[in-house]
Amino acid sequence: MSKKFSFVIWALSSALAAFLITQPLGNSVQIVLSVFVIGILAMISILRLDGIWRHVFLALGTVVVLRYAYWRTTSTLPPIDDLYSFIPGILLYAVEMYCIAMLAANLFVVSDPYERPPAPRLKDEDCPTVDVFVPSYNESSDILALTLSSAKAMHYPKDKLNIFLLDDGGTDQKRNSPNPEVSEAAHKRATELKDLCADLGVTYMTRAENAHAKAGNLNNGLMRTDGELVVVFDADHAPERNFLQETIGYFSENEKLFLVQTPHFFSNPDPIEHNLGTFTHMPSENEMFYGKIQKGLDRWNAAFFCGSAAVLRREALDEVGGFSGVTITEDCETALELHSRGWHSAYVDKPLISGLQPETFSSFIGQRSRWCQGMIQILLLKNPLFKAGLTLPQRICYLSTAMFWFFPVYCAVFFCAPLLFILFNMKFFVASSGDFLAYSVTYLVVTELIRNHLYGKVRWPWVSELYSYTQSVYLLRAVVSVIAHPRRPTFNVTAKGMSTRGDRLSELSLPYFLIFAVLGLTLFVAAYRYSTEPEISGQLLIVGGWNCLNLIIAGAALGVVTERRNDVAGIQLPSSASVQLTFGETVLSGTVIEASSAGARVMLARNAGTALRKGDYGRLSLTSPSSNLIVSSMPITISAQATGENTPTVLKFDPEAHHYPIISELMFRDLDQVRALRAKRQKRVSMIGSSLTFIKWAISCPIAALGLAMSGGSSDGDVKQQKISQPANSNEVPLLVSVNAKGGVL
């Protein structure tokens, strides 16, 4: 009876919505109704109303959006006999409808995010055996030492935990390469990492050939191990001590659970955050996905494997032949295969690892082009819409995720459309200024309100547009390439750990200067036509405003491609570890407030640091060390002495392999402070404040970028890779300026 009643309510609501959407209204009535809805939406947002009000908010907003879609479809398309205007007009219309469809799918995904309760804690005798895989290709030993040490130190019965370094940089294929440089580097790497693993008490593993990239490397590990559960950490993703305690228990509750995924948290800013100086106070780009979307996917049993910081059931992997490798998105593809076979997934919204993001804009674009092409590969080769075994909600979730990566297409259309009208007089939008105000402006306001209501704490206004534009300039080629050749993209490792000694322009910056110049010139043309063609002044005012908005985004993007000085220190985290420093007969107590693999900042007891001098050599030991430490202390050098009671003493580390467990203790005993910093950044800002910030960037960034360009493109801006070297066969950046940009994982 309740199901029938629900169906009747749903049918009546749909009929009422269809009636409201299709009613012909004058512009004044449309404006009044839209403003009324906007007022209700604003009130719900201001009062932070949730529960049933969340659904009221989305329902009212949807009515305005669909009224716009209906009006756009029935009243604004150019006549088909005017192909000069009809072709761009229908293209713009198709892109807008695509965006509305994506909005609908996204609302479905996040309408009721799942807040998963904590995992049950298991007794030691009930814990399953666990194999930890750390796949590696070209990462340096200090990065790997930190991750392996942290994995080794996780709280878990030691007889049930095995750590494996899966080294794809020292394979037989590389060591026997006819290229003597490649062969020598592979031999050297294999020897170094074998010694590292022996010192840390973990297992070194490599294979014959570098077949199927990361998926092949993981599958080689699967074939040679037998743990009930498999944990995957990327080489630069070091886990907190409690990682397994926070995840393993879910598998005891559900025998069909194949995956527990946790968020990827990064200790360093991406190039946009670094170059615009937003890392300390603005939510990071990935927080929208991990903080909102994955929880929405979890509601529909569609949270998927993200390549790292996850636990998987071996039995499920064996059922599908291991990690899938048809596409270069082995993580999402594997989850798709297992979901289609009835397996379940879980998402835990608690950062339990810390990793590194690409520091330079070129490596950032290389990573995103890989993600982009890989997800489109899934759409083309394993379309979720036709994948047997998936539920309808899972199909919608996977389609929403994969189709998102067509954003370079609609971004290009939205940037080009005003140019076509202003420069070439293509009338692709048949509407008066009154129509535009009544429908388009209110639609844009409502969609922004919806986005801010759903994502305001994890994505500030205009930031999505900036990320989309900066990526689209190069990812558009990646989209075209993978559509033309779905099986061609290959996996490329993202370069990380790069530093610049001074400001420099990215080697990919030229198109952004050209686009900015074209948009600026177009704005002048629009102003000229506005003064000389009064009969279309209203349309020019609207389209000119659209072009001006694009110009603001393009101006801010020039700040993104201006690489600021970046001294890389690897993973650097806040800490609260109590330590003792020993200098000869002198023993000092203190608290580490920040630590990395390169050093630490320590607040010593009052006046204790006054006797220390830069260059003093001593040893550091933990006040309360874990029982699994190989050695109890490590050598240190005073890099900078405290200058007052409230300033720290800076220590420099020069560790050997067996010292990394101590560094891991300093950094990863628990990540509560890291989570607190993440939560602190998750705050809403007003549309006015965000708009003013963007305008400031649009003015200041082009000036700085042009000044740098006139000075030769850099100010002592050589690029160095301190922590991770570029793959010997990497061609990410060159391919970005050719037709074969690489693609990959979400």
C-alpha positions in Angstrom: 0.0 0.0 0.0 2.8 2.4 0.9 4.5 1.7 -2.4 1.3 2.5 -4.3 0.8 5.6 -2.3 4.4 6.7 -3.0 3.9 6.0 -6.7 0.7 8.1 -6.8 2.5 11.0 -5.0 5.4 10.8 -7.4 3.1 10.7 -10.4 1.0 13.7 -9.2 4.2 15.7 -8.4 5.6 14.9 -11.9 2.4 16.0 -13.5 2.3 19.2 -11.5 5.9 19.9 -12.4 5.3 19.3 -16.1 2.3 21.6 -16.0 4.3 24.4 -14.3 7.3 23.9 -16.7 5.3 24.2 -19.9 2.9 27.1 -19.0 3.4 30.1 -21.3 4.1 33.1 -19.2 5.0 36.7 -19.9 8.4 37.9 -19.0 7.2 39.9 -16.1 5.4 36.9 -14.6 8.3 34.7 -15.2 10.6 37.1 -13.4 8.3 37.4 -10.4 7.9 33.6 -10.1 11.7 33.1 -10.5 12.6 35.8 -8.0 10.1 34.2 -5.5 11.8 30.8 -5.9 15.2 32.4 -5.6 14.1 34.1 -2.4 13.0 30.7 -0.9 16.2 29.0 -2.0 18.3 31.8 -0.5 16.4 31.6 2.8 16.9 27.8 3.0 20.6 28.3 2.3 21.0 31.2 4.8 19.2 29.3 7.6 21.1 26.1 6.7 17.9 24.1 6.7 18.3 20.4 6.0 16.2 17.2 5.9 13.0 17.7 4.0 14.1 21.3 3.2 16.9 19.9 1.1 14.5 18.2 -1.2 12.2 21.2 -1.3 15.2 23.3 -2.3 16.2 20.9 -5.1 12.6 20.5 -6.3 12.0 24.3 -6.6 15.4 24.8 -8.2 14.7 22.0 -10.7 11.4 23.7 -11.8 13.3 26.9 -12.7 16.0 25.0 -14.5 13.5 22.9 -16.5 11.4 26.0 -17.4 14.6 27.5 -18.9 15.2 24.2 -20.8 11.7 24.2 -22.2 11.9 27.9 -23.2 15.3 27.4 -24.7 14.0 24.4 -26.7 10.8 26.0 -28.0 11.6 29.7 -28.4 15.3 30.4 -29.0 16.8 28.3 -31.8 17.7 30.0 -35.0 15.7 29.0 -38.1 17.1 26.0 -39.9 17.2 27.7 -43.2 19.8 30.1 -41.8 22.6 27.5 -41.5 25.2 30.2 -40.8 23.5 30.8 -37.4 21.7 27.5 -37.0 24.8 25.3 -36.8 26.5 27.2 -34.0 23.1 27.8 -32.4 22.3 24.1 -32.3 25.8 23.3 -31.0 25.4 25.8 -28.2 21.9 24.4 -27.4 23.2 20.8 -27.4 26.0 21.8 -24.9 23.5 23.5 -22.7 21.2 20.5 -22.6 24.2 18.3 -21.9 25.0 20.6 -18.9 21.4 20.4 -17.6 21.4 16.6 -18.0 24.7 16.5 -16.1 23.2 18.7 -13.4 20.2 16.3 -13.1 22.5 13.3 -12.8 24.7 15.1 -10.2 21.6 16.0 -8.2 20.6 12.4 -8.2 24.0 11.3 -7.0 24.4 13.8 -4.1 20.7 14.3 -3.1 21.1 12.0 -0.1 24.8 11.5 0.8 25.5 8.5 3.1 27.2 9.2 6.4 28.8 5.8 7.1 29.2 4.8 10.8 32.7 3.9 12.1 34.0 0.4 11.3 33.7 -2.2 14.0 37.0 -3.0 15.8 38.1 -6.6 15.4 39.9 -8.8 17.9 43.4 -9.8 16.8 42.3 -13.4 16.3 39.4 -12.3 14.0 41.5 -10.1 11.8 42.0 -11.3 8.2 45.5 -11.5 6.6 46.4 -8.3 4.7 48.9 -7.7 1.9 49.9 -4.1 1.4 51.0 -3.2 -2.2 53.0 -0.1 -2.8 53.4 0.1 -6.6 56.4 2.2 -7.8 57.9 3.2 -11.1 60.3 6.0 -10.8 59.9 7.4 -7.3 63.0 8.0 -5.2 64.0 5.9 -2.2 63.2 8.6 0.4 59.6 8.9 -0.8 59.3 5.1 -0.8 61.0 4.8 2.6 58.5 7.0 4.2 55.5 5.2 2.7 56.9 1.8 3.5 57.8 2.7 7.0 54.3 4.1 7.6 52.7 1.0 6.2 54.9 -1.2 8.3 53.9 0.7 11.5 50.2 0.4 11.0 48.4 -1.0 14.0 47.6 -4.6 13.1 48.6 -8.1 14.2 52.1 -8.3 12.7 51.8 -12.0 11.8 48.8 -11.0 9.6 50.4 -8.0 7.8 52.8 -8.1 4.9 54.2 -5.1 3.0 55.3 -5.4 -0.6 57.1 -2.8 -2.7 56.1 -3.6 -6.3 58.9 -2.0 -8.3 58.3 -1.4 -12.0 61.4 0.6 -12.4 63.7 -2.4 -11.9 62.1 -5.0 -14.1 64.0 -7.6 -16.1 62.9 -5.7 -19.2 64.5 -2.5 -18.0 67.7 -4.1 -16.5 68.3 -5.9 -19.8 67.4 -2.9 -22.0 69.7 -2.4 -25.1 69.9 1.2 -24.0 72.9 1.2 -21.6 71.7 4.2 -19.6 68.3 2.6 -19.0 69.9 -0.7 -18.1 72.4 0.9 -15.7 69.7 3.1 -14.0 67.4 0.0 -13.6 70.2 -2.1 -12.0 71.1 0.7 -9.7 67.5 1.3 -8.7 66.8 -2.4 -8.1 69.9 -2.7 -5.9 69.1 0.4 -3.9 65.4 -0.6 -3.3 66.3 -4.2 -2.4 68.6 -2.8 0.3 66.0 -0.4 1.5 63.3 -3.1 1.8 65.8 -5.3 3.7 66.5 -2.5 6.1 62.8 -1.8 6.7 61.7 -5.4 6.9 59.4 -5.4 3.9 59.4 -7.5 0.7 60.9 -6.2 -2.6 59.1 -7.5 -5.7 59.5 -6.8 -9.4 58.5 -8.6 -12.6 59.8 -9.6 -16.1 58.1 -6.9 -18.2 56.4 -3.6 -17.7 53.2 -4.9 -19.3 49.8 -3.2 -18.6 51.3 -0.5 -16.5 50.0 -0.1 -12.9 47.3 -2.8 -13.4 49.9 -5.3 -14.5 52.2 -4.5 -11.6 49.4 -5.0 -9.1 48.3 -8.2 -10.8 51.8 -9.5 -10.5 51.7 -8.8 -6.8 48.3 -10.7 -6.6 49.7 -13.8 -8.3 52.6 -14.0 -5.8 50.8 -13.3 -2.5 47.8 -14.8 -0.7 46.4 -12.3 1.9 42.6 -12.2 2.2 42.6 -8.5 1.8 44.8 -6.2 -0.4 45.6 -2.6 0.5 47.0 -0.3 -2.2 49.0 2.8 -1.4 50.6 4.9 -4.1 54.3 5.4 -3.7 53.8 8.9 -2.1 50.7 8.0 -0.1 51.8 7.3 3.5 49.1 6.0 5.9 48.2 6.9 9.4 48.8 4.3 12.1 45.0 3.6 12.4 44.4 3.1 8.7 43.5 -0.6 9.0 41.6 -0.2 12.2 39.3 2.4 10.5 38.7 0.2 7.4 39.1 -3.6 7.9 36.0 -4.0 10.2 33.6 -3.3 7.4 34.5 -6.5 5.6 33.3 -8.5 8.6 29.9 -6.9 8.3 29.3 -7.7 4.6 30.7 -10.8 2.9 29.9 -9.2 -0.5 32.0 -6.1 0.2 34.9 -5.8 -2.2 36.1 -2.3 -1.5 36.6 0.3 1.3 37.9 3.5 -0.2 39.2 6.5 1.8 39.9 10.1 0.7 43.2 11.2 -0.9 44.6 14.0 1.2 47.5 16.0 -0.1 50.1 17.9 2.0 51.1 20.2 -0.8 49.1 22.5 -3.0 48.4 21.8 -6.7 49.7 24.4 -9.1 46.5 26.5 -9.1 46.4 26.6 -5.3 50.2 27.4 -5.1 50.4 30.0 -7.9 47.3 31.8 -6.6 48.1 31.4 -2.9 44.9 29.8 -1.8 46.1 26.5 -0.3 45.9 27.5 3.4 42.3 28.9 3.3 40.4 27.5 0.3 39.1 24.0 0.0 41.2 21.9 -2.3 39.9 20.8 -5.7 39.5 17.2 -4.7 37.4 17.9 -1.6 34.3 18.3 -3.6 34.7 14.8 -5.0 35.9 13.1 -1.7 33.8 15.3 0.6 30.5 15.1 -1.3 30.3 13.1 -4.5 31.9 9.9 -3.1 29.4 10.0 -0.2 26.6 10.4 -2.7 27.9 7.4 -4.7 28.1 5.4 -1.6 24.4 5.8 -1.0 23.8 4.0 -4.3 26.5 1.3 -3.8 28.6 3.0 -6.5 31.6 4.4 -4.6 34.6 3.3 -6.7 38.2 2.5 -6.3 40.5 5.5 -6.7 43.8 3.7 -7.2 45.2 4.2 -3.7 44.3 4.5 0.0 41.9 1.6 -0.3 41.3 -2.0 0.9 40.0 -4.7 -1.5 38.9 -8.3 -1.1 41.1 -10.7 -2.9 38.3 -13.1 -3.5 36.4 -10.4 -5.5 39.6 -9.5 -7.5 40.2 -13.2 -8.3 36.6 -13.4 -9.7 37.4 -10.8 -12.4 40.9 -11.9 -13.1 42.6 -9.2 -11.0 42.8 -5.5 -11.6 41.3 -4.6 -15.0 43.6 -3.2 -17.7 41.5 -2.7 -20.8 41.5 1.0 -20.1 44.2 3.1 -18.4 41.7 3.7 -15.5 42.4 0.4 -13.8 40.8 1.5 -10.6 37.4 2.7 -11.8 37.3 0.0 -14.4 37.9 -2.7 -11.8 35.1 -1.3 -9.6 32.7 -1.2 -12.5 33.4 -4.9 -13.2 32.9 -5.9 -9.6 29.7 -3.8 -9.1 28.3 -5.4 -12.2 28.8 -8.8 -10.6 26.9 -7.9 -7.5 29.8 -6.9 -5.2 29.4 -3.9 -2.8 31.7 -1.0 -2.0 32.0 1.4 1.0 33.4 4.9 1.3 34.9 6.3 4.6 35.0 10.1 4.6 38.0 10.3 6.9 41.5 11.2 5.5 43.9 8.4 6.6 46.8 9.0 4.3 48.8 12.0 3.1 50.3 12.3 -0.4 51.8 14.6 -3.0 50.2 16.5 -5.8 52.0 17.5 -9.0 53.8 20.8 -8.4 54.2 22.2 -11.9 51.4 23.1 -14.3 52.7 20.8 -17.0 52.7 17.8 -14.8 49.2 18.8 -13.4 47.9 18.9 -17.0 49.6 15.6 -17.8 47.8 13.9 -14.8 44.4 15.4 -15.7 44.7 14.4 -19.3 45.3 10.9 -18.2 42.3 10.9 -16.0 40.2 12.5 -18.7 41.1 10.0 -21.4 40.8 7.0 -19.1 37.3 7.8 -18.0 36.2 8.4 -21.6 37.7 5.1 -22.5 35.4 3.5 -20.0 32.4 5.2 -21.6 33.4 4.1 -25.0 34.7 0.5 -24.3 32.6 -0.5 -21.3 29.6 1.8 -21.3 27.8 1.6 -17.9 24.5 2.2 -19.7 24.7 -1.2 -21.3 26.8 -3.0 -18.7 24.9 -6.1 -17.5 24.4 -6.5 -13.8 24.4 -2.9 -12.8 21.4 -1.3 -11.0 19.8 1.8 -12.5 21.3 4.1 -9.8 24.7 2.6 -10.5 24.4 3.2 -14.2 23.5 6.8 -13.5 26.4 7.2 -11.1 29.0 5.8 -13.4 27.6 7.7 -16.4 27.7 10.9 -14.4 31.3 10.3 -13.5 32.5 9.3 -17.0 30.6 12.0 -18.9 31.8 14.7 -16.6 35.1 14.5 -18.5 33.6 16.0 -21.6 33.8 19.3 -19.9 36.6 20.6 -22.2 34.0 20.5 -25.1 31.4 22.6 -23.4 34.0 24.9 -21.9 35.3 25.5 -25.4 31.8 26.2 -26.8 31.0 28.6 -24.0 34.2 30.5 -24.6 33.8 30.6 -28.3 30.1 31.5 -28.6 30.4 35.2 -27.7 33.2 35.6 -30.2 31.0 34.2 -33.0 28.3 36.8 -32.4 30.6 39.8 -31.8 33.2 39.1 -34.5 31.1 37.2 -37.1 27.6 38.3 -36.3 26.3 34.7 -35.9 22.9 35.0 -34.3 22.9 31.7 -32.5 20.4 32.7 -29.7 17.0 34.2 -30.7 15.9 36.2 -27.7 15.3 39.7 -26.6 17.1 41.3 -23.6 13.8 40.9 -21.7 13.7 37.2 -22.5 17.3 36.8 -21.4 16.7 38.5 -18.1 13.5 36.5 -17.4 14.9 33.1 -18.3 18.7 33.0 -18.7 19.7 35.2 -15.8 17.3 33.6 -13.3 18.4 30.2 -14.5 22.1 31.0 -13.9 21.3 32.4 -10.5 19.3 29.3 -9.5 22.0 26.9 -10.7 24.6 28.8 -8.8 22.4 28.7 -5.7 22.0 24.9 -6.1 25.7 24.4 -6.5 26.5 26.6 -3.6 23.9 24.9 -1.4 25.3 21.4 -2.2 29.0 22.2 -2.4 29.6 25.6 -0.8 31.8 24.3 1.9 34.0 22.3 -0.5 34.0 24.4 -3.6 33.9 28.2 -3.7 32.1 30.2 -6.4 33.9 30.6 -9.7 36.6 28.1 -8.7 35.1 25.3 -10.8 35.1 27.6 -13.8 38.8 28.4 -13.3 39.8 24.7 -13.0 37.6 23.8 -16.0 39.1 26.5 -18.2 42.7 25.9 -17.3 42.4 22.2 -18.0 40.2 22.5 -21.1 42.8 24.3 -23.2 44.8 21.1 -23.4 42.3 18.4 -22.5 40.1 19.2 -25.5 42.8 17.5 -27.7 42.8 14.6 -25.2 39.1 14.2 -25.6 39.3 14.3 -29.4 42.2 11.9 -29.5 40.6 9.2 -27.3 37.3 9.4 -29.2 39.2 8.9 -32.5 41.3 6.1 -31.0 39.8 4.6 -27.9 42.5 2.0 -27.4 45.5 4.1 -28.1 46.1 6.0 -24.8 48.8 4.5 -22.5 49.5 5.0 -18.9 52.1 7.7 -18.0 53.4 8.3 -14.5 52.7 11.8 -13.1 55.9 13.7 -12.3 56.0 15.0 -8.7 58.5 16.5 -6.4 59.5 19.3 -8.8 60.7 22.6 -7.6 61.5 26.0 -9.1 64.1 28.4 -7.7 62.2 31.5 -8.9 59.0 32.6 -10.7 58.7 31.3 -14.3 56.1 30.9 -17.0 55.0 27.4 -17.6 56.1 25.9 -20.9 52.4 25.4 -21.6 51.5 29.1 -21.1 51.4 30.4 -24.7 47.8 29.4 -25.5 46.5 31.2 -22.4 48.1 34.4 -23.5 46.7 34.1 -26.9 43.1 33.4 -25.6 43.4 36.3 -23.2 44.4 38.6 -26.1 41.6 37.4 -28.3 39.0 37.9 -25.6 40.3 41.3 -24.8 40.2 42.4 -28.5 36.7 41.0 -28.8 35.6 43.1 -25.8 36.8 46.3 -27.7 34.9 45.2 -30.8 31.8 44.7 -28.8 32.1 48.2 -27.3 32.6 49.6 -30.8 29.6 47.8 -32.2 27.5 48.8 -29.2 28.1 52.5 -30.0 27.6 52.1 -33.8 24.8 49.6 -34.0 22.0 50.7 -31.6 19.5 48.2 -33.2 21.3 45.3 -31.5 22.7 47.1 -28.5 20.7 45.0 -26.0 22.1 41.8 -27.5 25.6 43.2 -27.6 25.3 44.2 -24.0 24.4 40.7 -23.0 27.0 38.9 -25.1 29.6 41.4 -24.3 29.0 40.7 -20.6 29.4 37.0 -21.3 32.7 37.7 -23.1 33.8 39.9 -20.1 33.1 37.0 -17.7 35.3 34.7 -19.9 38.0 37.4 -19.9 38.0 37.5 -16.1 38.4 33.8 -15.9 41.2 33.9 -18.6 42.9 36.6 -16.7 42.9 34.6 -13.5 44.3 31.7 -15.5 47.4 33.7 -16.4 48.2 33.6 -12.7 47.9 29.8 -12.8 50.4 29.4 -15.6 52.8 31.7 -13.8 54.8 29.2 -11.7 55.8 30.7 -8.4 58.9 29.8 -6.5 58.4 26.4 -4.9 60.9 24.7 -2.5 59.8 21.1 -2.4 60.1 19.3 0.9 58.1 16.3 0.1 55.2 15.4 2.5 55.3 18.0 5.2 52.7 17.7 8.1 51.9 19.2 11.4 52.9 17.1 14.4 52.6 17.1 18.2 55.3 14.4 18.9 57.3 14.8 22.1 61.0 14.3 21.5 64.4 14.6 23.2 67.4 16.2 21.5 70.9 15.1 22.7 74.0 17.2 22.0 76.9 15.6 23.8 76.1 15.7 27.5 73.1 18.1 27.0 69.6 16.6 26.7 66.7 18.9 25.7 63.0 18.2 25.6 60.7 19.6 23.0 57.6 19.1 20.8 57.8 18.7 17.1 55.2 21.1 15.5 55.9 20.2 11.8 57.9 17.4 10.2 58.9 16.1 6.8 61.4 13.5 5.6 63.9 16.4 5.3 63.6 17.9 8.8 61.4 19.2 11.5 60.5 22.3 13.5 60.7 21.8 17.2 59.5 24.0 20.1 62.0 23.5 22.9 61.5 24.1 26.6 61.8 27.7 27.5 65.4 29.1 26.9 66.6 25.5 26.1 67.5 26.5 22.6 69.7 29.4 23.5 72.8 27.2 23.8 72.3 25.7 20.4 74.0 27.1 17.3 73.4 26.5 13.6 75.4 23.5 12.5 75.4 21.8 15.9 75.2 18.0 15.4 73.2 15.8 17.7 70.5 13.1 17.9 66.7 13.0 18.1 64.7 10.3 20.0 61.0 10.0 20.6 59.8 10.3 24.2 57.2 7.6 23.7 58.5 5.4 20.9 56.5 2.5 19.3 57.8 -0.9 20.0 58.5 -1.7 16.4 61.2 0.9 15.9 64.4 -0.6 14.4 66.6 2.1 16.1 65.7 4.4 18.9 67.3 7.7 17.7 68.5 9.4 14.5 71.2 12.0 13.7 70.2 15.7 13.3 71.8 19.0 12.5 70.6 22.4 13.7 69.5 24.2 10.5 68.2 27.4 12.2 68.2 28.2 15.9 65.3 29.7 17.8 65.4 33.5 17.9 62.9 33.8 20.7 60.7 31.9 23.1 57.9 31.5 20.6 60.0 30.5 17.6 61.0 27.0 16.7 64.4 25.4 16.3 64.7 24.0 12.8 66.3 20.5 12.4 67.8 19.0 9.3 67.6 15.2 8.8 70.1 13.2 6.8 68.5 9.8 7.4 69.5 6.3 6.4 66.8 3.7 5.6 66.5 2.5 9.2 65.8 6.0 10.5 62.6 6.4 8.4 60.4 4.6 11.0 61.3 7.4 13.4 60.3 10.0 10.8 57.1 8.1 10.2 56.4 8.2 13.9 56.8 12.0 13.9 54.5 12.4 10.9 51.9 9.7 10.9 51.2 8.6 14.4 47.9 10.2 13.9 46.5 12.7 11.4 44.0 14.5 13.7 45.8 17.9 13.1 45.7 17.2 9.3 42.0 16.5 9.4 41.5 19.6 11.5 43.2 21.7 8.9 41.1 20.1 6.2 37.9 20.9 8.2 39.1 24.5 8.8 39.4 25.1 5.0 35.9 23.8 4.4 34.0 27.0 4.9 31.6 28.9 2.7 32.3 32.3 1.2 29.8 34.7 -0.3 29.4 35.1 -4.0 30.3 38.8 -3.6 33.6 38.0 -1.8 34.5 35.3 -4.3 33.7 37.5 -7.3 35.8 40.4 -5.9 38.7 37.9 -5.5 38.4 36.8 -9.1 38.3 40.4 -10.4 41.5 41.1 -8.4 43.1 38.1 -10.0 41.9 39.1 -13.4 43.6 42.5 -13.0 46.8 41.5 -11.2 47.6 38.2 -12.8 47.9 39.4 -16.4 50.1 42.3 -15.3 52.5 39.9 -13.5 52.4 37.3 -16.3 53.1 39.9 -19.0 55.9 41.4 -16.9 57.5 38.0 -16.5 57.1 37.2 -20.3 58.8 40.5 -21.2 61.7 39.6 -18.9 62.3 36.3 -20.7 59.8 34.1 -19.0 61.6 33.4 -15.7 63.3 35.0 -12.8 66.0 32.5 -12.0 63.3 29.9 -12.6 65.1 26.7 -13.4 63.1 23.5 -12.7 64.5 20.8 -10.5 63.1 17.5 -9.4 64.2 16.8 -5.9 62.1 13.9 -4.8 60.8 12.0 -7.9 62.5 11.9 -11.3 60.6 12.1 -14.6 60.0 8.7 -16.1 62.6 7.6 -18.6 59.9 7.0 -21.1 57.6 9.8 -20.1 56.2 12.0 -22.8 53.3 13.6 -21.0 54.2 17.2 -21.8 55.3 16.8 -25.4 52.1 14.8 -26.0 50.0 17.6 -24.6 51.0 19.7 -27.6 50.4 16.9 -30.1 47.3 14.9 -30.9 48.1 12.1 -28.5 47.8 13.6 -25.0 47.6 10.8 -22.6 44.7 9.9 -20.3 43.7 8.0 -17.1 42.3 7.6 -13.6 39.6 9.4 -11.6 
